Each structure stands twice: as structure tokens, then as C-alpha cells.
Amino acid sequence: MFGYIRPLQGELKVRELERFKACYCGLCHALGANYGFASRFILNYELVFLSMLLWGEDETVVIKHKRCVASPCTKKKYCQGNAALNTCAGYSVILTWLKLEDSIADESFVRSIPYRMLSLILRRAYKKAARDYPEFDQNARNEISTLTEYESCKSMSLDEMADRFASVLSAAANESISEKIRRPMRELLYHTGRWIYIIDARDDYEDDLKSGSYNPILVIYEPEEDGKFPKEAEQRLKTTLIHSNNLITSAYELLPKNPWSQIVENIIYLGMPDACNRVFSGKWAPKHNHNI
């Protein structure tokens, strides 16, 4: 998906970094086991983060070793599959499929050919994921449909756009989650989704300016004469993102601790602010480079 929700690795202990990598690889294995080999290529940081949030309070993290395509010569550590990893694997497939549908609808036939090919590869995986998680599939589809309508109308409301995207992620806090933590989890995921949408729009600002693609920030804030991002907009967006991050931390503090709490706290308190600073300074790594 995006890749902004990741830990600040320099602040992780060696053991914590190894555990994070094991969770990352665990989600990859869960994708392959449940939805076929091709689905492993849609692995992303955001769903690794979600899997750590959904992990049971008292559930043990079982680390195993195995060779895989990414490491055929050396066995790598990975988390044994469980409900959290399996759920996030299904959500990954559903969200990727809906994004492919949206891209196919937005592009001309020729430019949509790569998306059409990917959709053919993932079709069976999506049908299975939609059967496994019909509620999430329907909720995500409804929110993305509304978001697409707003985009087609070139909405000038950044809050409106971010709200619809945020609702997609907050749909993960459904009835399968314990009632006592459902509300703070929903708040955390909602504001995380809002944060992702705004930071991604800022990251794409210069590229969308060149291509003429829709970008809610570009609609509201025109570039300065030298083509740079306007300083007025930069301060306003930073304030909005900091506010969202604060609401995320407030919701997180209401959740019980689990085996991943130290890494989750690194992501929320350090990783997300670092990603924000690097995006605004132009030092953010390409979003599709998800190597760890």
C-alpha cells in the first residue's frame, strides 16, 4: 500500500528489530498459505502494524525458521501464523483488489493493462478473502466507492477525503474485536488512516503537479512561483498531522499491552513523526522500497 507506518529502526533494540522482521515475514507466509504465492507480493508495512495491534494480549509469539524465495540459501525467522496474521492477510488482499478496481476505472484501457493483469492474478485470492471477511470487504468497498466519487468531483475538502479513507482502515475494528477495546481501536485506526491519506497526498504533490493527476492538497494549495510546495500549506498540514498523531497516541494508551507493544510504541511515537519530517523535507525513500 504505502509504507509510511514503520518503526524508526535506529531506536529499536537488536532483539526488537529481529522480532519486527519476523512479524513482517510472518505476514508474508500467511499471505502465501491462505491466498497463494502471488499474494505475497502485496506485503506492506501498514498491515504488519495492524497485525501487531490485533495480536492477543496473552498470545505467545512463536518464531520459526524457514527458507523462502526472498532468502533461498539462508533460513529466516518468521512468526508462526495466527488469527491476527491471517486476518491481516485477508485484509491486504481485499484492499489491494479494491485499489486495482479503482485504478482500472480511472485509467484508459492501455494504461490500465498492468492493473488488469494484476487483477487476473489476484482474482481467486480476492474471492476467497471476500468470503473469509465479508463484513470488511463490504465496508471497505462502500468507503472507497464514496472516496472515488469525491475524487471524480475533484473535492476541495481535504478533511472530507481523509475521512473517507480513514473509515476504510477503521473498518478493521469490527465485531471480531473484543467490545472493551473496539472503540479505542477504531479511533486509533481511523486517525492512522487519516494520517496516511494526508501524508501520501503531500508525498505525491510534486508528481501530481507534473502529471495533472487529482490531489486534494494541490486543489487547495497551488505551488509557489518556483514550483515549490507553499510554506503556508506546509505549516497547516504539519499541524494537522501532529494532531492526528496525538489522537493516535491517546487511543493507543487505552489499549491493553501485548507482546508487540514496544515496537508499536516505537512506530507511533518515533516512526510516524520521522516519516512526516522526511516527507516534508524531501528525504523520504521511494514508497515501493519496502526492504527491511
TADA-V794561 format. One record per residue. N is the residue number from 1. SS is DSSP state (A for helix, B for strand, O for the rest). PSI is psi as a letter, one per 20 degrees, with the letter a starting at -180 (none if undefined). OMEGA is omega in degrees with one decimal (999 if undefined). Layout:
BEGIN
n:N ss:SS psi:PSI omega:OMEGA
n:N ss:SS psi:PSI omega:OMEGA
END
This chain:
BEGIN
n:1 ss:O psi:e omega:-172.0
n:2 ss:O psi:g omega:177.2
n:3 ss:O psi:j omega:-179.7
n:4 ss:O psi:h omega:-175.5
n:5 ss:O psi:n omega:-178.6
n:6 ss:O psi:q omega:-179.2
n:7 ss:O psi:r omega:169.4
n:8 ss:O psi:n omega:-167.0
n:9 ss:A psi:h omega:-179.1
n:10 ss:A psi:i omega:-179.8
n:11 ss:A psi:j omega:176.5
n:12 ss:O psi:q omega:170.5
n:13 ss:O psi:q omega:-179.0
n:14 ss:A psi:g omega:-179.3
n:15 ss:A psi:h omega:179.7
n:16 ss:A psi:g omega:179.1
n:17 ss:A psi:h omega:178.2
n:18 ss:A psi:h omega:178.4
n:19 ss:A psi:h omega:177.9
n:20 ss:A psi:g omega:177.9
n:21 ss:A psi:h omega:179.0
n:22 ss:A psi:h omega:177.5
n:23 ss:A psi:g omega:176.9
n:24 ss:A psi:g omega:179.2
n:25 ss:A psi:h omega:178.1
n:26 ss:A psi:h omega:177.3
n:27 ss:A psi:h omega:177.0
n:28 ss:A psi:g omega:179.3
n:29 ss:A psi:h omega:179.1
n:30 ss:A psi:h omega:176.5
n:31 ss:A psi:g omega:-178.6
n:32 ss:A psi:g omega:-177.3
n:33 ss:A psi:h omega:-175.0
n:34 ss:A psi:h omega:-170.7
n:35 ss:A psi:j omega:173.7
n:36 ss:O psi:q omega:-174.3
n:37 ss:A psi:g omega:-175.3
n:38 ss:A psi:h omega:-177.3
n:39 ss:A psi:i omega:-179.4
n:40 ss:A psi:i omega:-178.8
n:41 ss:A psi:i omega:178.5
n:42 ss:A psi:j omega:178.8
n:43 ss:O psi:p omega:179.9
n:44 ss:O psi:r omega:-175.5
n:45 ss:A psi:h omega:-175.8
n:46 ss:A psi:g omega:-179.2
n:47 ss:A psi:h omega:171.3
n:48 ss:A psi:g omega:176.6
n:49 ss:A psi:g omega:179.8
n:50 ss:A psi:h omega:-179.9
n:51 ss:A psi:h omega:177.6
n:52 ss:A psi:h omega:177.3
n:53 ss:A psi:h omega:-176.4
n:54 ss:A psi:i omega:-177.2
n:55 ss:O psi:p omega:-179.6
n:56 ss:O psi:q omega:-177.4
n:57 ss:O psi:g omega:-174.7
n:58 ss:O psi:j omega:-176.3
n:59 ss:O psi:p omega:-178.6
n:60 ss:O psi:q omega:173.6
n:61 ss:O psi:o omega:-179.0
n:62 ss:O psi:o omega:-179.6
n:63 ss:B psi:p omega:176.6
n:64 ss:B psi:r omega:-179.9
n:65 ss:B psi:p omega:-178.2
n:66 ss:B psi:q omega:172.1
n:67 ss:B psi:q omega:177.7
n:68 ss:B psi:a omega:-178.8
n:69 ss:O psi:h omega:-179.3
n:70 ss:O psi:h omega:-179.3
n:71 ss:B psi:m omega:-174.5
n:72 ss:B psi:h omega:-175.8
n:73 ss:B psi:h omega:-176.5
n:74 ss:B psi:p omega:176.7
n:75 ss:B psi:p omega:179.4
n:76 ss:B psi:q omega:177.4
n:77 ss:B psi:q omega:174.8
n:78 ss:B psi:q omega:178.6
n:79 ss:B psi:p omega:175.4
n:80 ss:O psi:p omega:-177.1
n:81 ss:O psi:q omega:176.0
n:82 ss:O psi:a omega:-175.7
n:83 ss:A psi:g omega:-178.1
n:84 ss:A psi:g omega:-179.5
n:85 ss:A psi:g omega:179.3
n:86 ss:A psi:g omega:178.6
n:87 ss:A psi:g omega:-178.6
n:88 ss:A psi:h omega:173.8
n:89 ss:A psi:g omega:177.7
n:90 ss:A psi:g omega:178.3
n:91 ss:A psi:h omega:179.3
n:92 ss:A psi:g omega:-179.0
n:93 ss:A psi:g omega:-179.0
n:94 ss:A psi:g omega:-178.0
n:95 ss:A psi:h omega:177.9
n:96 ss:A psi:g omega:179.4
n:97 ss:A psi:g omega:-179.8
n:98 ss:A psi:h omega:175.7
n:99 ss:A psi:h omega:177.3
n:100 ss:A psi:g omega:177.3
n:101 ss:A psi:g omega:-179.3
n:102 ss:A psi:g omega:-179.6
n:103 ss:A psi:h omega:178.6
n:104 ss:A psi:g omega:-179.8
n:105 ss:A psi:h omega:-175.6
n:106 ss:A psi:h omega:-172.5
n:107 ss:O psi:r omega:173.5
n:108 ss:O psi:r omega:-176.6
n:109 ss:O psi:g omega:-176.7
n:110 ss:O psi:g omega:-177.3
n:111 ss:O psi:i omega:-179.6
n:112 ss:O psi:i omega:-177.7
n:113 ss:A psi:g omega:178.7
n:114 ss:A psi:h omega:179.7
n:115 ss:A psi:h omega:178.2
n:116 ss:A psi:h omega:178.6
n:117 ss:A psi:g omega:178.3
n:118 ss:A psi:h omega:180.0
n:119 ss:A psi:h omega:176.5
n:120 ss:A psi:h omega:-178.9
n:121 ss:A psi:h omega:-175.1
n:122 ss:A psi:i omega:-174.1
n:123 ss:A psi:g omega:-178.3
n:124 ss:A psi:g omega:179.5
n:125 ss:A psi:g omega:180.0
n:126 ss:A psi:g omega:-179.2
n:127 ss:A psi:h omega:178.7
n:128 ss:A psi:g omega:-179.7
n:129 ss:A psi:h omega:179.0
n:130 ss:A psi:h omega:175.0
n:131 ss:A psi:h omega:-178.6
n:132 ss:A psi:h omega:-175.0
n:133 ss:O psi:m omega:-175.0
n:134 ss:A psi:h omega:-178.8
n:135 ss:A psi:g omega:179.1
n:136 ss:A psi:g omega:179.8
n:137 ss:A psi:g omega:-178.4
n:138 ss:A psi:g omega:179.5
n:139 ss:A psi:g omega:179.1
n:140 ss:A psi:g omega:179.1
n:141 ss:A psi:g omega:179.7
n:142 ss:A psi:g omega:-177.8
n:143 ss:A psi:g omega:-179.8
n:144 ss:A psi:h omega:175.9
n:145 ss:A psi:g omega:178.2
n:146 ss:A psi:g omega:178.0
n:147 ss:A psi:g omega:178.9
n:148 ss:A psi:h omega:177.5
n:149 ss:A psi:g omega:178.3
n:150 ss:A psi:g omega:179.8
n:151 ss:A psi:g omega:179.9
n:152 ss:A psi:h omega:177.0
n:153 ss:O psi:j omega:-178.9
n:154 ss:O psi:l omega:-179.4
n:155 ss:O psi:q omega:178.6
n:156 ss:O psi:j omega:-179.4
n:157 ss:O psi:o omega:178.5
n:158 ss:A psi:h omega:179.2
n:159 ss:A psi:g omega:179.9
n:160 ss:A psi:g omega:-179.2
n:161 ss:A psi:g omega:-178.8
n:162 ss:A psi:h omega:179.6
n:163 ss:A psi:g omega:-178.9
n:164 ss:A psi:g omega:178.6
n:165 ss:A psi:g omega:179.6
n:166 ss:A psi:h omega:-179.5
n:167 ss:A psi:h omega:177.0
n:168 ss:A psi:g omega:-178.1
n:169 ss:A psi:h omega:-179.2
n:170 ss:A psi:i omega:177.3
n:171 ss:O psi:i omega:177.9
n:172 ss:O psi:h omega:177.8
n:173 ss:O psi:m omega:-175.8
n:174 ss:O psi:a omega:-174.4
n:175 ss:O psi:i omega:178.7
n:176 ss:O psi:i omega:179.8
n:177 ss:O psi:q omega:179.1
n:178 ss:O psi:p omega:-176.1
n:179 ss:A psi:h omega:-176.1
n:180 ss:A psi:h omega:179.2
n:181 ss:A psi:j omega:-173.7
n:182 ss:A psi:g omega:-176.5
n:183 ss:A psi:g omega:177.6
n:184 ss:A psi:h omega:177.3
n:185 ss:A psi:g omega:179.3
n:186 ss:A psi:g omega:178.5
n:187 ss:A psi:g omega:-179.9
n:188 ss:A psi:g omega:-178.2
n:189 ss:A psi:h omega:178.4
n:190 ss:A psi:g omega:-176.6
n:191 ss:A psi:h omega:172.4
n:192 ss:A psi:g omega:177.6
n:193 ss:A psi:g omega:178.6
n:194 ss:A psi:g omega:178.7
n:195 ss:A psi:g omega:-179.4
n:196 ss:A psi:g omega:-176.9
n:197 ss:A psi:g omega:-176.7
n:198 ss:A psi:g omega:-179.3
n:199 ss:A psi:h omega:178.1
n:200 ss:A psi:g omega:177.8
n:201 ss:A psi:h omega:177.3
n:202 ss:A psi:g omega:-179.8
n:203 ss:A psi:h omega:-177.4
n:204 ss:O psi:i omega:-171.3
n:205 ss:A psi:g omega:-177.0
n:206 ss:A psi:g omega:179.8
n:207 ss:A psi:g omega:179.9
n:208 ss:A psi:h omega:176.1
n:209 ss:A psi:g omega:179.8
n:210 ss:A psi:g omega:-174.9
n:211 ss:A psi:i omega:-177.1
n:212 ss:O psi:j omega:179.9
n:213 ss:O psi:q omega:179.1
n:214 ss:O psi:p omega:175.2
n:215 ss:O psi:p omega:-175.2
n:216 ss:A psi:h omega:178.8
n:217 ss:A psi:h omega:179.6
n:218 ss:A psi:h omega:178.3
n:219 ss:A psi:h omega:-176.4
n:220 ss:A psi:g omega:-174.7
n:221 ss:O psi:o omega:175.4
n:222 ss:O psi:q omega:-179.2
n:223 ss:O psi:r omega:175.0
n:224 ss:O psi:r omega:-175.1
n:225 ss:O psi:h omega:179.0
n:226 ss:O psi:j omega:177.5
n:227 ss:O psi:j omega:-178.7
n:228 ss:O psi:r omega:179.1
n:229 ss:O psi:p omega:-176.9
n:230 ss:O psi:p omega:-177.3
n:231 ss:A psi:h omega:179.2
n:232 ss:A psi:g omega:179.9
n:233 ss:A psi:h omega:-178.1
n:234 ss:A psi:g omega:-179.0
n:235 ss:A psi:g omega:179.9
n:236 ss:A psi:g omega:-179.1
n:237 ss:A psi:h omega:177.6
n:238 ss:A psi:g omega:178.5
n:239 ss:A psi:g omega:178.5
n:240 ss:A psi:g omega:-178.7
n:241 ss:A psi:h omega:176.8
n:242 ss:A psi:h omega:178.0
n:243 ss:A psi:g omega:177.9
n:244 ss:A psi:g omega:179.7
n:245 ss:A psi:h omega:178.0
n:246 ss:A psi:h omega:178.7
n:247 ss:A psi:h omega:176.2
n:248 ss:A psi:g omega:-179.7
n:249 ss:A psi:h omega:179.0
n:250 ss:A psi:g omega:178.9
n:251 ss:A psi:h omega:-178.9
n:252 ss:A psi:h omega:-177.8
n:253 ss:O psi:i omega:178.2
n:254 ss:O psi:i omega:-179.4
n:255 ss:O psi:q omega:176.9
n:256 ss:O psi:q omega:177.9
n:257 ss:O psi:q omega:175.4
n:258 ss:O psi:a omega:-175.7
n:259 ss:O psi:i omega:-177.3
n:260 ss:O psi:j omega:-171.8
n:261 ss:A psi:g omega:-178.2
n:262 ss:A psi:h omega:180.0
n:263 ss:A psi:g omega:177.1
n:264 ss:A psi:g omega:179.2
n:265 ss:A psi:h omega:175.3
n:266 ss:A psi:g omega:-179.1
n:267 ss:A psi:g omega:-175.0
n:268 ss:A psi:g omega:-173.1
n:269 ss:A psi:h omega:-175.4
n:270 ss:A psi:g omega:-175.3
n:271 ss:A psi:g omega:-177.8
n:272 ss:A psi:g omega:175.1
n:273 ss:A psi:h omega:178.7
n:274 ss:A psi:g omega:178.2
n:275 ss:A psi:g omega:178.9
n:276 ss:A psi:g omega:-179.3
n:277 ss:A psi:h omega:-178.1
n:278 ss:A psi:h omega:176.3
n:279 ss:A psi:g omega:-177.7
n:280 ss:A psi:h omega:178.8
n:281 ss:A psi:i omega:-179.7
n:282 ss:O psi:j omega:-177.5
n:283 ss:O psi:j omega:-178.9
n:284 ss:O psi:p omega:179.0
n:285 ss:O psi:q omega:177.6
n:286 ss:O psi:p omega:-172.7
n:287 ss:O psi:h omega:-178.0
n:288 ss:O psi:i omega:177.1
n:289 ss:O psi:n omega:-174.3
n:290 ss:O psi:k omega:179.5
n:291 ss:O psi:q omega:177.3
n:292 ss:O psi:none omega:999
END
